[in-house]
Amino acid sequence: GGTHRIPITVQYRDEDDEDEVLTTTVYATVRVQERARFDVESVESAAPVGGSGTVAVTIRNVGEEPAGNAVLALQSGNSDLTFGRSATARRFMGTLGPNETRTVEVDATLVDSAETREYAVDATVEYEAVGGASATSQSLSFGVLPLPEQTFGVEALASTLRVGEEGQVTGTVKNTGEQTVTNAVVLFETTNPNVSPLEPEVAVGTLEPGEAAEFAFDIEVSDAAEAGPRQFTLRVQYRDPEGTQRTGDPIDAPVSIADPRDEFGVSAVNGTFEVGSGGTLTLEVTNNRNETVRDVSAKLFLDSPLSSGDDEGYIDELAPGETKEVKFDLAVGGAAIANKRYPAKVDFRYEASDGDTLISDTYQVPIETVAASGGGLPLRTIGVAGAVVLLGLAAAVFVRRNR
């Protein structure tokens, strides 16, 4: 605004010499009315790629007149950036005096395919000039730089999964993005019908940029599963700084499923018995499962020449890796052969940690026989000798009667 002296260059031909072109400069005085003018002071964006956030724009009135009832009108130049669901947005700023600033915020959304670069936005200020006339500023252009896409990483991934058992997949999830997320939940996803998470999600709460939290999934692997490396998928569901619920990109989770193993380890403390005698068979039972089992009922199965007058045992509780003894009565018949091994079989009925009652596989324990000690003859030998004596007596009677 103000008075300006404008130079005007004039070219002409002299009437006495038409070939000669003359140039001269004249001046005009122009008065420009004072008015409001605007600059974009700063732009701050909290909108991430693939998400929404606020864009704060600060406008300064660099003119010499106030602007009344000013409205900032925005127009996105790219469909990857929208204001809500629209390419345009309007925000009321009120009256801006000379050299006064005003900051307005708009909600901006960037699509998943957006890039981390500045997106052009055109802005104008609509206002009332002094005297009440409506006016519109020149176009003001600025760029909106989105935050990088919110990302997560998984570290220290470990597995105790085993065919036919319940195990765990554990690890640490880390916020590798640049914004704080709240109500974060780690999701476990699989299409394998033989792998079933007991709870498919684990809450980890608020994660600041660079912050990590541990997670653990209890997972049941069926008997039909095959051992070996497997790859599952983890995702993080969260709320962004605007409170919008979002789900991060899939994260590969490679883990291994171990070969099946016996539920219990069974070994005989005293597995040697004399032929024709008996005693107490003591077995050590070890819980190989990753959970405590209760009400363990043991049942002994024997075939001749082994027998038992008490073939049942009981253990109240077995923690993972714990070993306890169970005892049975065992007798070895006289028809048994010394220095030979005979099989004794045992299985277990027990209650798992989830309350289900299960029956184990059948385990075989070798029973070794030895000859009777103390100089006596084994029952088998005594039986044979007795038969010979009886035959001898019968022969003597026969000879006497025929004399």
Contacts in CASP RR format, 6 or more apart in sequence:
PFRMAT RR
TARGET T0000
AUTHOR 0000-0000-0000
METHOD contacts of the structure
MODEL  1
GGTHRIPITVQYRDEDDEDEVLTTTVYATVRVQERARFDVESVESAAPVG
GSGTVAVTIRNVGEEPAGNAVLALQSGNSDLTFGRSATARRFMGTLGPNE
TRTVEVDATLVDSAETREYAVDATVEYEAVGGASATSQSLSFGVLPLPEQ
TFGVEALASTLRVGEEGQVTGTVKNTGEQTVTNAVVLFETTNPNVSPLEP
EVAVGTLEPGEAAEFAFDIEVSDAAEAGPRQFTLRVQYRDPEGTQRTGDP
IDAPVSIADPRDEFGVSAVNGTFEVGSGGTLTLEVTNNRNETVRDVSAKL
FLDSPLSSGDDEGYIDELAPGETKEVKFDLAVGGAAIANKRYPAKVDFRY
EASDGDTLISDTYQVPIETVAASGGGLPLRTIGVAGAVVLLGLAAAVFVR
RNR
1 32 0 8 1.000
1 33 0 8 1.000
1 34 0 8 1.000
1 35 0 8 1.000
1 64 0 8 1.000
2 31 0 8 1.000
2 32 0 8 1.000
2 33 0 8 1.000
2 34 0 8 1.000
3 29 0 8 1.000
3 30 0 8 1.000
3 31 0 8 1.000
3 32 0 8 1.000
4 29 0 8 1.000
4 30 0 8 1.000
4 31 0 8 1.000
4 32 0 8 1.000
5 27 0 8 1.000
5 28 0 8 1.000
5 29 0 8 1.000
5 30 0 8 1.000
6 27 0 8 1.000
6 28 0 8 1.000
6 29 0 8 1.000
6 30 0 8 1.000
7 25 0 8 1.000
7 26 0 8 1.000
7 27 0 8 1.000
8 25 0 8 1.000
8 26 0 8 1.000
8 27 0 8 1.000
8 28 0 8 1.000
9 23 0 8 1.000
9 24 0 8 1.000
9 25 0 8 1.000
10 23 0 8 1.000
10 24 0 8 1.000
10 25 0 8 1.000
10 26 0 8 1.000
11 21 0 8 1.000
11 22 0 8 1.000
11 23 0 8 1.000
12 21 0 8 1.000
12 22 0 8 1.000
12 24 0 8 1.000
13 19 0 8 1.000
13 20 0 8 1.000
13 21 0 8 1.000
13 22 0 8 1.000
14 20 0 8 1.000
14 22 0 8 1.000
34 63 0 8 1.000
34 64 0 8 1.000
34 65 0 8 1.000
34 130 0 8 1.000
35 63 0 8 1.000
35 64 0 8 1.000
35 65 0 8 1.000
35 129 0 8 1.000
35 130 0 8 1.000
35 135 0 8 1.000
36 61 0 8 1.000
36 63 0 8 1.000
36 65 0 8 1.000
36 66 0 8 1.000
36 67 0 8 1.000
36 70 0 8 1.000
36 96 0 8 1.000
36 97 0 8 1.000
36 98 0 8 1.000
36 125 0 8 1.000
36 127 0 8 1.000
36 129 0 8 1.000
36 135 0 8 1.000
36 137 0 8 1.000
37 61 0 8 1.000
37 62 0 8 1.000
37 63 0 8 1.000
37 137 0 8 1.000
37 138 0 8 1.000
38 59 0 8 1.000
38 60 0 8 1.000
38 61 0 8 1.000
38 62 0 8 1.000
38 63 0 8 1.000
38 67 0 8 1.000
38 96 0 8 1.000
38 125 0 8 1.000
38 137 0 8 1.000
38 140 0 8 1.000
39 59 0 8 1.000
39 60 0 8 1.000
39 62 0 8 1.000
39 140 0 8 1.000
40 57 0 8 1.000
40 58 0 8 1.000
40 59 0 8 1.000
40 123 0 8 1.000
40 140 0 8 1.000
40 142 0 8 1.000
41 58 0 8 1.000
41 59 0 8 1.000
41 60 0 8 1.000
41 101 0 8 1.000
42 56 0 8 1.000
42 57 0 8 1.000
42 58 0 8 1.000
43 55 0 8 1.000
43 56 0 8 1.000
43 57 0 8 1.000
43 58 0 8 1.000
43 142 0 8 1.000
43 143 0 8 1.000
43 144 0 8 1.000
44 55 0 8 1.000
44 56 0 8 1.000
45 53 0 8 1.000
45 54 0 8 1.000
45 55 0 8 1.000
45 56 0 8 1.000
45 108 0 8 1.000
45 144 0 8 1.000
45 145 0 8 1.000
45 146 0 8 1.000
45 147 0 8 1.000
46 53 0 8 1.000
46 54 0 8 1.000
46 55 0 8 1.000
46 56 0 8 1.000
46 147 0 8 1.000
46 179 0 8 1.000
46 241 0 8 1.000
47 53 0 8 1.000
47 54 0 8 1.000
47 55 0 8 1.000
47 108 0 8 1.000
47 109 0 8 1.000
47 110 0 8 1.000
47 144 0 8 1.000
47 146 0 8 1.000
47 147 0 8 1.000
48 110 0 8 1.000
48 146 0 8 1.000
48 147 0 8 1.000
48 148 0 8 1.000
48 149 0 8 1.000
48 150 0 8 1.000
48 178 0 8 1.000
48 179 0 8 1.000
48 240 0 8 1.000
49 110 0 8 1.000
49 112 0 8 1.000
49 114 0 8 1.000
49 115 0 8 1.000
49 116 0 8 1.000
49 146 0 8 1.000
49 147 0 8 1.000
49 148 0 8 1.000
49 149 0 8 1.000
50 109 0 8 1.000
50 110 0 8 1.000
50 111 0 8 1.000
50 112 0 8 1.000
50 114 0 8 1.000
50 149 0 8 1.000
50 150 0 8 1.000
51 109 0 8 1.000
51 110 0 8 1.000
51 150 0 8 1.000
51 240 0 8 1.000
51 244 0 8 1.000
51 246 0 8 1.000
52 84 0 8 1.000
52 107 0 8 1.000
52 108 0 8 1.000
52 109 0 8 1.000
52 110 0 8 1.000
52 240 0 8 1.000
52 242 0 8 1.000
52 244 0 8 1.000
53 107 0 8 1.000
53 108 0 8 1.000
53 109 0 8 1.000
53 240 0 8 1.000
53 241 0 8 1.000
53 242 0 8 1.000
54 105 0 8 1.000
54 106 0 8 1.000
54 107 0 8 1.000
54 108 0 8 1.000
54 242 0 8 1.000
55 105 0 8 1.000
55 106 0 8 1.000
55 107 0 8 1.000
55 108 0 8 1.000
55 144 0 8 1.000
56 103 0 8 1.000
56 104 0 8 1.000
56 105 0 8 1.000
57 72 0 8 1.000
57 74 0 8 1.000
57 103 0 8 1.000
57 104 0 8 1.000
57 105 0 8 1.000
57 106 0 8 1.000
57 123 0 8 1.000
57 142 0 8 1.000
58 101 0 8 1.000
58 102 0 8 1.000
58 103 0 8 1.000
59 70 0 8 1.000
59 72 0 8 1.000
59 93 0 8 1.000
59 96 0 8 1.000
59 101 0 8 1.000
59 102 0 8 1.000
59 103 0 8 1.000
59 104 0 8 1.000
59 123 0 8 1.000
59 125 0 8 1.000
59 140 0 8 1.000
60 96 0 8 1.000
60 99 0 8 1.000
60 100 0 8 1.000
60 101 0 8 1.000
61 67 0 8 1.000
61 96 0 8 1.000
61 97 0 8 1.000
61 98 0 8 1.000
61 99 0 8 1.000
61 100 0 8 1.000
61 101 0 8 1.000
62 99 0 8 1.000
63 98 0 8 1.000
63 99 0 8 1.000
64 98 0 8 1.000
65 97 0 8 1.000
65 98 0 8 1.000
65 129 0 8 1.000
65 130 0 8 1.000
66 95 0 8 1.000
66 96 0 8 1.000
66 97 0 8 1.000
66 98 0 8 1.000
66 130 0 8 1.000
67 95 0 8 1.000
67 96 0 8 1.000
67 97 0 8 1.000
67 125 0 8 1.000
67 127 0 8 1.000
67 128 0 8 1.000
67 129 0 8 1.000
67 135 0 8 1.000
68 94 0 8 1.000
68 95 0 8 1.000
68 96 0 8 1.000
68 127 0 8 1.000
68 128 0 8 1.000
69 92 0 8 1.000
69 94 0 8 1.000
69 95 0 8 1.000
69 127 0 8 1.000
69 128 0 8 1.000
70 92 0 8 1.000
70 93 0 8 1.000
70 94 0 8 1.000
70 95 0 8 1.000
70 96 0 8 1.000
70 102 0 8 1.000
70 125 0 8 1.000
70 126 0 8 1.000
70 127 0 8 1.000
71 90 0 8 1.000
71 91 0 8 1.000
71 92 0 8 1.000
71 93 0 8 1.000
71 125 0 8 1.000
71 126 0 8 1.000
71 127 0 8 1.000
72 90 0 8 1.000
72 91 0 8 1.000
72 93 0 8 1.000
72 104 0 8 1.000
72 123 0 8 1.000
72 124 0 8 1.000
72 125 0 8 1.000
73 88 0 8 1.000
73 89 0 8 1.000
73 90 0 8 1.000
73 123 0 8 1.000
73 124 0 8 1.000
73 125 0 8 1.000
73 126 0 8 1.000
74 83 0 8 1.000
74 88 0 8 1.000
74 89 0 8 1.000
74 90 0 8 1.000
74 91 0 8 1.000
74 106 0 8 1.000
74 121 0 8 1.000
74 122 0 8 1.000
74 123 0 8 1.000
75 87 0 8 1.000
75 88 0 8 1.000
75 121 0 8 1.000
75 122 0 8 1.000
75 123 0 8 1.000
76 82 0 8 1.000
76 83 0 8 1.000
76 87 0 8 1.000
76 88 0 8 1.000
76 119 0 8 1.000
76 121 0 8 1.000
77 87 0 8 1.000
77 119 0 8 1.000
77 120 0 8 1.000
77 121 0 8 1.000
77 122 0 8 1.000
78 119 0 8 1.000
78 120 0 8 1.000
79 87 0 8 1.000
79 111 0 8 1.000
80 110 0 8 1.000
80 111 0 8 1.000
80 113 0 8 1.000
80 114 0 8 1.000
80 115 0 8 1.000
80 119 0 8 1.000
81 108 0 8 1.000
81 109 0 8 1.000
81 110 0 8 1.000
81 114 0 8 1.000
81 119 0 8 1.000
81 121 0 8 1.000
81 144 0 8 1.000
81 146 0 8 1.000
82 108 0 8 1.000
82 109 0 8 1.000
83 89 0 8 1.000
83 106 0 8 1.000
83 107 0 8 1.000
83 108 0 8 1.000
83 109 0 8 1.000
84 107 0 8 1.000
84 108 0 8 1.000
84 109 0 8 1.000
85 109 0 8 1.000
89 106 0 8 1.000
91 104 0 8 1.000
91 105 0 8 1.000
91 106 0 8 1.000
93 102 0 8 1.000
93 104 0 8 1.000
93 125 0 8 1.000
94 102 0 8 1.000
96 102 0 8 1.000
96 127 0 8 1.000
107 242 0 8 1.000
108 144 0 8 1.000
108 146 0 8 1.000
110 119 0 8 1.000
110 146 0 8 1.000
112 149 0 8 1.000
114 146 0 8 1.000
116 145 0 8 1.000
116 146 0 8 1.000
116 147 0 8 1.000
116 148 0 8 1.000
116 149 0 8 1.000
117 145 0 8 1.000
118 143 0 8 1.000
118 144 0 8 1.000
118 145 0 8 1.000
119 143 0 8 1.000
119 144 0 8 1.000
119 145 0 8 1.000
119 146 0 8 1.000
120 141 0 8 1.000
120 142 0 8 1.000
120 143 0 8 1.000
121 141 0 8 1.000
121 142 0 8 1.000
121 143 0 8 1.000
121 144 0 8 1.000
122 139 0 8 1.000
122 140 0 8 1.000
122 141 0 8 1.000
123 139 0 8 1.000
123 140 0 8 1.000
123 141 0 8 1.000
123 142 0 8 1.000
124 136 0 8 1.000
124 137 0 8 1.000
124 138 0 8 1.000
124 139 0 8 1.000
124 140 0 8 1.000
125 136 0 8 1.000
125 137 0 8 1.000
125 140 0 8 1.000
126 134 0 8 1.000
126 135 0 8 1.000
126 136 0 8 1.000
126 137 0 8 1.000
127 134 0 8 1.000
127 135 0 8 1.000
127 136 0 8 1.000
127 137 0 8 1.000
128 134 0 8 1.000
128 135 0 8 1.000
129 135 0 8 1.000
147 178 0 8 1.000
147 179 0 8 1.000
148 177 0 8 1.000
148 178 0 8 1.000
149 177 0 8 1.000
149 249 0 8 1.000
150 177 0 8 1.000
150 178 0 8 1.000
150 179 0 8 1.000
150 181 0 8 1.000
150 238 0 8 1.000
150 240 0 8 1.000
150 246 0 8 1.000
150 248 0 8 1.000
151 176 0 8 1.000
151 177 0 8 1.000
151 248 0 8 1.000
151 249 0 8 1.000
152 173 0 8 1.000
152 174 0 8 1.000
152 175 0 8 1.000
152 176 0 8 1.000
152 177 0 8 1.000
152 236 0 8 1.000
152 248 0 8 1.000
152 251 0 8 1.000
153 173 0 8 1.000
153 174 0 8 1.000
153 176 0 8 1.000
153 251 0 8 1.000
154 171 0 8 1.000
154 172 0 8 1.000
154 173 0 8 1.000
154 174 0 8 1.000
154 234 0 8 1.000
154 251 0 8 1.000
154 253 0 8 1.000
155 171 0 8 1.000
155 172 0 8 1.000
155 174 0 8 1.000
155 212 0 8 1.000
156 170 0 8 1.000
156 171 0 8 1.000
156 172 0 8 1.000
157 169 0 8 1.000
157 170 0 8 1.000
157 171 0 8 1.000
157 253 0 8 1.000
157 254 0 8 1.000
157 255 0 8 1.000
158 169 0 8 1.000
158 170 0 8 1.000
158 171 0 8 1.000
158 255 0 8 1.000
159 167 0 8 1.000
159 168 0 8 1.000
159 169 0 8 1.000
159 170 0 8 1.000
159 255 0 8 1.000
159 256 0 8 1.000
159 257 0 8 1.000
160 167 0 8 1.000
160 168 0 8 1.000
160 290 0 8 1.000
161 167 0 8 1.000
161 168 0 8 1.000
161 169 0 8 1.000
161 195 0 8 1.000
161 219 0 8 1.000
161 221 0 8 1.000
161 255 0 8 1.000
161 256 0 8 1.000
161 257 0 8 1.000
161 258 0 8 1.000
162 221 0 8 1.000
162 227 0 8 1.000
162 257 0 8 1.000
162 258 0 8 1.000
162 259 0 8 1.000
162 260 0 8 1.000
162 261 0 8 1.000
163 221 0 8 1.000
163 222 0 8 1.000
163 223 0 8 1.000
163 225 0 8 1.000
163 226 0 8 1.000
163 227 0 8 1.000
163 257 0 8 1.000
163 258 0 8 1.000
163 259 0 8 1.000
163 260 0 8 1.000
164 221 0 8 1.000
164 222 0 8 1.000
164 223 0 8 1.000
164 225 0 8 1.000
164 260 0 8 1.000
165 220 0 8 1.000
165 221 0 8 1.000
165 260 0 8 1.000
165 261 0 8 1.000
165 289 0 8 1.000
165 290 0 8 1.000
166 198 0 8 1.000
166 218 0 8 1.000
166 219 0 8 1.000
166 220 0 8 1.000
166 221 0 8 1.000
166 290 0 8 1.000
166 291 0 8 1.000
167 218 0 8 1.000
167 219 0 8 1.000
167 220 0 8 1.000
167 221 0 8 1.000
167 290 0 8 1.000
168 216 0 8 1.000
168 217 0 8 1.000
168 218 0 8 1.000
168 219 0 8 1.000
168 290 0 8 1.000
169 188 0 8 1.000
169 216 0 8 1.000
169 217 0 8 1.000
169 219 0 8 1.000
169 232 0 8 1.000
169 253 0 8 1.000
169 255 0 8 1.000
170 214 0 8 1.000
170 215 0 8 1.000
170 216 0 8 1.000
170 217 0 8 1.000
171 214 0 8 1.000
171 215 0 8 1.000
171 216 0 8 1.000
172 212 0 8 1.000
172 213 0 8 1.000
172 214 0 8 1.000
172 215 0 8 1.000
173 184 0 8 1.000
173 186 0 8 1.000
173 204 0 8 1.000
173 207 0 8 1.000
173 212 0 8 1.000
173 213 0 8 1.000
173 215 0 8 1.000
173 234 0 8 1.000
173 236 0 8 1.000
174 207 0 8 1.000
174 210 0 8 1.000
174 211 0 8 1.000
174 212 0 8 1.000
175 181 0 8 1.000
175 184 0 8 1.000
175 207 0 8 1.000
175 208 0 8 1.000
175 209 0 8 1.000
175 210 0 8 1.000
175 211 0 8 1.000
175 212 0 8 1.000
176 209 0 8 1.000
176 210 0 8 1.000
177 209 0 8 1.000
177 210 0 8 1.000
178 209 0 8 1.000
179 209 0 8 1.000
179 240 0 8 1.000
179 241 0 8 1.000
180 206 0 8 1.000
180 207 0 8 1.000
180 208 0 8 1.000
180 209 0 8 1.000
180 241 0 8 1.000
181 206 0 8 1.000
181 207 0 8 1.000
181 236 0 8 1.000
181 238 0 8 1.000
181 239 0 8 1.000
181 240 0 8 1.000
182 205 0 8 1.000
182 206 0 8 1.000
182 238 0 8 1.000
182 239 0 8 1.000
182 243 0 8 1.000
183 203 0 8 1.000
183 205 0 8 1.000
183 206 0 8 1.000
183 238 0 8 1.000
183 239 0 8 1.000
183 245 0 8 1.000
184 203 0 8 1.000
184 204 0 8 1.000
184 205 0 8 1.000
184 206 0 8 1.000
184 207 0 8 1.000
184 213 0 8 1.000
184 236 0 8 1.000
184 237 0 8 1.000
184 238 0 8 1.000
185 201 0 8 1.000
185 202 0 8 1.000
185 203 0 8 1.000
185 204 0 8 1.000
185 205 0 8 1.000
185 236 0 8 1.000
185 237 0 8 1.000
185 238 0 8 1.000
186 201 0 8 1.000
186 202 0 8 1.000
186 204 0 8 1.000
186 215 0 8 1.000
186 234 0 8 1.000
186 235 0 8 1.000
186 236 0 8 1.000
187 200 0 8 1.000
187 201 0 8 1.000
187 234 0 8 1.000
187 235 0 8 1.000
187 236 0 8 1.000
187 237 0 8 1.000
187 247 0 8 1.000
188 197 0 8 1.000
188 200 0 8 1.000
188 201 0 8 1.000
188 202 0 8 1.000
188 217 0 8 1.000
188 219 0 8 1.000
188 232 0 8 1.000
188 233 0 8 1.000
188 234 0 8 1.000
188 253 0 8 1.000
189 200 0 8 1.000
189 232 0 8 1.000
189 233 0 8 1.000
189 234 0 8 1.000
189 235 0 8 1.000
189 250 0 8 1.000
190 197 0 8 1.000
190 232 0 8 1.000
190 233 0 8 1.000
192 225 0 8 1.000
192 230 0 8 1.000
192 232 0 8 1.000
194 221 0 8 1.000
194 222 0 8 1.000
194 224 0 8 1.000
194 225 0 8 1.000
194 226 0 8 1.000
195 219 0 8 1.000
195 220 0 8 1.000
195 221 0 8 1.000
195 222 0 8 1.000
195 225 0 8 1.000
195 230 0 8 1.000
195 232 0 8 1.000
195 257 0 8 1.000
196 219 0 8 1.000
196 220 0 8 1.000
196 221 0 8 1.000
196 222 0 8 1.000
197 217 0 8 1.000
197 218 0 8 1.000
197 219 0 8 1.000
197 220 0 8 1.000
198 217 0 8 1.000
198 218 0 8 1.000
198 219 0 8 1.000
198 220 0 8 1.000
199 217 0 8 1.000
199 218 0 8 1.000
200 217 0 8 1.000
201 237 0 8 1.000
202 215 0 8 1.000
202 216 0 8 1.000
202 217 0 8 1.000
204 213 0 8 1.000
204 214 0 8 1.000
204 215 0 8 1.000
205 213 0 8 1.000
207 213 0 8 1.000
207 238 0 8 1.000
221 257 0 8 1.000
223 260 0 8 1.000
225 257 0 8 1.000
226 257 0 8 1.000
227 256 0 8 1.000
227 257 0 8 1.000
227 258 0 8 1.000
227 259 0 8 1.000
227 260 0 8 1.000
228 256 0 8 1.000
228 257 0 8 1.000
228 258 0 8 1.000
229 254 0 8 1.000
229 255 0 8 1.000
229 256 0 8 1.000
229 257 0 8 1.000
230 254 0 8 1.000
230 255 0 8 1.000
230 256 0 8 1.000
230 257 0 8 1.000
231 252 0 8 1.000
231 253 0 8 1.000
231 254 0 8 1.000
231 255 0 8 1.000
232 253 0 8 1.000
232 254 0 8 1.000
232 255 0 8 1.000
233 250 0 8 1.000
233 251 0 8 1.000
233 252 0 8 1.000
233 253 0 8 1.000
234 250 0 8 1.000
234 251 0 8 1.000
234 252 0 8 1.000
234 253 0 8 1.000
235 247 0 8 1.000
235 248 0 8 1.000
235 249 0 8 1.000
235 250 0 8 1.000
235 251 0 8 1.000
236 247 0 8 1.000
236 248 0 8 1.000
236 251 0 8 1.000
237 245 0 8 1.000
237 246 0 8 1.000
237 247 0 8 1.000
237 248 0 8 1.000
238 245 0 8 1.000
238 246 0 8 1.000
238 247 0 8 1.000
238 248 0 8 1.000
239 245 0 8 1.000
239 246 0 8 1.000
240 246 0 8 1.000
261 288 0 8 1.000
262 288 0 8 1.000
262 360 0 8 1.000
262 361 0 8 1.000
262 363 0 8 1.000
263 287 0 8 1.000
263 288 0 8 1.000
263 289 0 8 1.000
263 348 0 8 1.000
263 358 0 8 1.000
263 360 0 8 1.000
263 361 0 8 1.000
264 285 0 8 1.000
264 286 0 8 1.000
264 287 0 8 1.000
264 288 0 8 1.000
264 348 0 8 1.000
264 360 0 8 1.000
264 363 0 8 1.000
265 284 0 8 1.000
265 285 0 8 1.000
265 286 0 8 1.000
265 288 0 8 1.000
265 363 0 8 1.000
266 283 0 8 1.000
266 284 0 8 1.000
266 285 0 8 1.000
266 286 0 8 1.000
266 346 0 8 1.000
266 363 0 8 1.000
266 365 0 8 1.000
267 283 0 8 1.000
267 284 0 8 1.000
267 365 0 8 1.000
268 281 0 8 1.000
268 282 0 8 1.000
268 283 0 8 1.000
268 284 0 8 1.000
268 344 0 8 1.000
268 365 0 8 1.000
268 366 0 8 1.000
268 367 0 8 1.000
269 282 0 8 1.000
269 283 0 8 1.000
269 284 0 8 1.000
269 325 0 8 1.000
270 280 0 8 1.000
270 281 0 8 1.000
270 282 0 8 1.000
271 281 0 8 1.000
271 365 0 8 1.000
271 366 0 8 1.000
271 367 0 8 1.000
271 368 0 8 1.000
272 367 0 8 1.000
272 368 0 8 1.000
272 369 0 8 1.000
272 370 0 8 1.000
273 279 0 8 1.000
273 281 0 8 1.000
273 330 0 8 1.000
273 332 0 8 1.000
273 367 0 8 1.000
273 368 0 8 1.000
273 369 0 8 1.000
273 370 0 8 1.000
274 332 0 8 1.000
274 369 0 8 1.000
274 370 0 8 1.000
274 371 0 8 1.000
274 372 0 8 1.000
274 373 0 8 1.000
275 332 0 8 1.000
275 333 0 8 1.000
275 334 0 8 1.000
275 336 0 8 1.000
275 337 0 8 1.000
275 338 0 8 1.000
275 369 0 8 1.000
275 370 0 8 1.000
275 371 0 8 1.000
275 372 0 8 1.000
275 378 0 8 1.000
275 379 0 8 1.000
275 380 0 8 1.000
276 331 0 8 1.000
276 332 0 8 1.000
276 333 0 8 1.000
276 334 0 8 1.000
276 336 0 8 1.000
276 372 0 8 1.000
276 378 0 8 1.000
276 379 0 8 1.000
277 331 0 8 1.000
277 332 0 8 1.000
277 372 0 8 1.000
278 329 0 8 1.000
278 330 0 8 1.000
278 331 0 8 1.000
278 332 0 8 1.000
279 329 0 8 1.000
279 330 0 8 1.000
279 331 0 8 1.000
280 327 0 8 1.000
280 328 0 8 1.000
280 329 0 8 1.000
280 330 0 8 1.000
281 300 0 8 1.000
281 308 0 8 1.000
281 327 0 8 1.000
281 328 0 8 1.000
281 329 0 8 1.000
281 330 0 8 1.000
281 344 0 8 1.000
281 367 0 8 1.000
282 325 0 8 1.000
282 326 0 8 1.000
282 327 0 8 1.000
283 298 0 8 1.000
283 325 0 8 1.000
283 326 0 8 1.000
283 327 0 8 1.000
283 328 0 8 1.000
283 346 0 8 1.000
283 365 0 8 1.000
284 323 0 8 1.000
284 324 0 8 1.000
284 325 0 8 1.000
285 296 0 8 1.000
285 298 0 8 1.000
285 315 0 8 1.000
285 318 0 8 1.000
285 323 0 8 1.000
285 324 0 8 1.000
285 325 0 8 1.000
285 326 0 8 1.000
285 348 0 8 1.000
286 318 0 8 1.000
286 321 0 8 1.000
286 322 0 8 1.000
286 323 0 8 1.000
287 293 0 8 1.000
287 318 0 8 1.000
287 319 0 8 1.000
287 320 0 8 1.000
287 321 0 8 1.000
287 322 0 8 1.000
287 323 0 8 1.000
288 321 0 8 1.000
289 320 0 8 1.000
289 352 0 8 1.000
290 320 0 8 1.000
291 320 0 8 1.000
291 352 0 8 1.000
291 353 0 8 1.000
292 317 0 8 1.000
292 318 0 8 1.000
292 319 0 8 1.000
292 320 0 8 1.000
292 353 0 8 1.000
293 317 0 8 1.000
293 318 0 8 1.000
293 350 0 8 1.000
293 351 0 8 1.000
293 352 0 8 1.000
293 353 0 8 1.000
294 316 0 8 1.000
294 317 0 8 1.000
294 318 0 8 1.000
294 350 0 8 1.000
294 351 0 8 1.000
295 314 0 8 1.000
295 316 0 8 1.000
295 350 0 8 1.000
295 351 0 8 1.000
296 314 0 8 1.000
296 315 0 8 1.000
296 316 0 8 1.000
296 317 0 8 1.000
296 318 0 8 1.000
296 348 0 8 1.000
296 349 0 8 1.000
296 350 0 8 1.000
297 312 0 8 1.000
297 313 0 8 1.000
297 314 0 8 1.000
297 348 0 8 1.000
297 349 0 8 1.000
297 350 0 8 1.000
298 312 0 8 1.000
298 313 0 8 1.000
298 314 0 8 1.000
298 315 0 8 1.000
298 326 0 8 1.000
298 328 0 8 1.000
298 346 0 8 1.000
298 347 0 8 1.000
298 348 0 8 1.000
299 311 0 8 1.000
299 312 0 8 1.000
299 313 0 8 1.000
299 346 0 8 1.000
299 347 0 8 1.000
299 348 0 8 1.000
299 349 0 8 1.000
300 308 0 8 1.000
300 311 0 8 1.000
300 312 0 8 1.000
300 313 0 8 1.000
300 328 0 8 1.000
300 330 0 8 1.000
300 344 0 8 1.000
300 345 0 8 1.000
300 346 0 8 1.000
301 311 0 8 1.000
301 344 0 8 1.000
301 345 0 8 1.000
301 346 0 8 1.000
301 347 0 8 1.000
301 362 0 8 1.000
302 308 0 8 1.000
302 311 0 8 1.000
302 330 0 8 1.000
302 344 0 8 1.000
302 345 0 8 1.000
303 342 0 8 1.000
303 343 0 8 1.000
304 333 0 8 1.000
304 335 0 8 1.000
305 332 0 8 1.000
305 333 0 8 1.000
305 334 0 8 1.000
305 335 0 8 1.000
305 336 0 8 1.000
305 342 0 8 1.000
306 330 0 8 1.000
306 331 0 8 1.000
306 332 0 8 1.000
306 333 0 8 1.000
306 336 0 8 1.000
306 342 0 8 1.000
306 344 0 8 1.000
306 367 0 8 1.000
307 330 0 8 1.000
307 331 0 8 1.000
307 333 0 8 1.000
308 328 0 8 1.000
308 329 0 8 1.000
308 330 0 8 1.000
308 331 0 8 1.000
309 329 0 8 1.000
309 331 0 8 1.000
310 328 0 8 1.000
310 329 0 8 1.000
311 328 0 8 1.000
311 329 0 8 1.000
312 328 0 8 1.000
313 326 0 8 1.000
313 327 0 8 1.000
313 328 0 8 1.000
314 326 0 8 1.000
315 324 0 8 1.000
315 326 0 8 1.000
318 324 0 8 1.000
330 344 0 8 1.000
330 367 0 8 1.000
332 367 0 8 1.000
332 369 0 8 1.000
333 379 0 8 1.000
334 378 0 8 1.000
334 379 0 8 1.000
334 380 0 8 1.000
335 380 0 8 1.000
336 342 0 8 1.000
336 369 0 8 1.000
337 369 0 8 1.000
338 369 0 8 1.000
338 370 0 8 1.000
338 371 0 8 1.000
338 378 0 8 1.000
339 368 0 8 1.000
339 369 0 8 1.000
339 370 0 8 1.000
339 371 0 8 1.000
340 368 0 8 1.000
340 369 0 8 1.000
341 366 0 8 1.000
341 367 0 8 1.000
341 368 0 8 1.000
341 369 0 8 1.000
342 366 0 8 1.000
342 367 0 8 1.000
342 368 0 8 1.000
342 369 0 8 1.000
343 364 0 8 1.000
343 365 0 8 1.000
343 366 0 8 1.000
343 367 0 8 1.000
344 364 0 8 1.000
344 365 0 8 1.000
344 366 0 8 1.000
344 367 0 8 1.000
345 362 0 8 1.000
345 363 0 8 1.000
345 364 0 8 1.000
345 365 0 8 1.000
346 362 0 8 1.000
346 363 0 8 1.000
346 365 0 8 1.000
347 359 0 8 1.000
347 360 0 8 1.000
347 361 0 8 1.000
347 362 0 8 1.000
347 363 0 8 1.000
348 359 0 8 1.000
348 360 0 8 1.000
349 357 0 8 1.000
349 358 0 8 1.000
349 359 0 8 1.000
349 360 0 8 1.000
350 357 0 8 1.000
350 358 0 8 1.000
350 360 0 8 1.000
351 357 0 8 1.000
351 358 0 8 1.000
352 358 0 8 1.000
371 378 0 8 1.000
372 378 0 8 1.000
372 379 0 8 1.000
377 385 0 8 1.000
END
